[in-house]
């Protein structure tokens, strides 16, 4: 795999060239926070950011997306027939996606791309996108990616991995899509040093000091974890605001709703959250997850146990730390994970010694 | 890429009021495009999303049987936004159906075995589909004895009355109809809840027998010990679950019971399988 060097002075020129062939998405500073936005003509992605409050999952999974449109006007021949909404799946590139968020897309893909069904909305956007990652050299105190199946220089899910190297960027071209992008931008010819990149990787990984233990999760009995007493403590302070699920790069649950204005309507989907009581309520009023404890438990059990058991690909968490930083009552997935991972080990000792 | 969210277009061909309270109606649908009927290839026990533009979608068990050609049937309780709207729709109206979805009762496993079918209330829909399938001349000889215990609150709340009467007369199926209370002085069938009638009428279980149970949670709860007493093992008892659903194809995330999704891994599970889940349904 080729490593190239992009002089920062050539950065803007390359971006300008890319505007012709791609739709560009990248981090933009708004007031004090960065968000991933579509870059209108000439805008240069600002890579001087630490992390965004929202993950860039909306790039392939918009918070709200039209699926179908229809007319309810009986005088029209096509009344009450759903029609696909016209979509733009022309090539796009997202700059500055963090390696953890790119790995998250790989995990979410397992839900949307199955043997039986393919989700066309998610997959078409995913396939149209070239993912240019930005390695992390200065992690947040809440980052625990290295023990959550990824890392500051992790390559999974990326087409290009970029790293800051003073007056230039080093960029590893990981896929054909990535090579094509570098060529379109005019960056492909200048060779970069792969040993520098490797050294930066080692240094960056050493900076991630926050960790989780996950090795015992798959061996636990799901029902014993489910019935554990600690969920009362874990969920006590939760206000079911749903912030954790909205900022999470691996949360994919969605709702489907019809919206009608006059005689024309749309069927659309929007992000949904297992923190909300209406998520599971039956028409009869019966709700299988009626209490806060049940909903908090569902979120953590799904991420740290059910997903682990179902796919055997590790936890459904990439250690981005967003839910830790933004939870209004300081619920910390790292502590929950430790509690689950070590659950029952004391009992096991007691049984063995007796 | 086929869009699994795009429904087949259908027209309402017939509407039958099933129950004395008018809350249960059976809708017969025909496909607007004939070739869609071939694509909608289903087995007894599966469900589909009924899709009404402007209102939304609801997951409903398929009441027609794979051996009945040219139409689909669903029996629908008037309860929420979509079903209330549907109850006000007329023959000739256009809407959509997505499916078939989920798994089904394991008919190949049941071959050569006795089958006990226990149903209560309006959960009898996929059981009707199953009975029609079993009684089809091409299929009946493949299976052993068939017993059906079916109960409703009153005689007027029983679904598919004409067919029940017909099955009663046959000698290749034992039908035990019951009602909680009868206001009909000429009522000639059983009176009592489904679990005790099952205990009284159903045959013994064993390695050659399977039971299928569909009904309200309370009926399932009290039928389980009866079946155990009759000798049905947990992995010979099949249940069909319900949960709130949107996508119906395993993607939207809400119908999960542990790692299983009711829409895609179910709705049909053995009791053994269900016992391994947190039973959040």
Interface residues (C-beta under 8 A of the other chain):
Chain A: X67 X68 X70 X72 X79 X80 X81 X82 X84 X111 X112 X114 X116 X117 X118 X119 X120 X123 X124 X222 X223 X226 X252 X253 X254 X255 X256 X257 X258 X260 X265 X267 X269 X272 X274 X279 X280 X281 X282 X283 X284 X288 X289 X294 X298 X301 X302 X305 X306 X307 X309 X310
Chain B: X1 X2 X3 X4 X5 X6 X7 X9 X51 X53 X54 X55 X56 X57 X79 X80 X83 X93 X94 X95 X96 X242 X243 X244 X246 X247 X249 X250 X251 X252 X253 X254 X255 X256 X257 X258 X259 X264 X276 X278 X280 X281
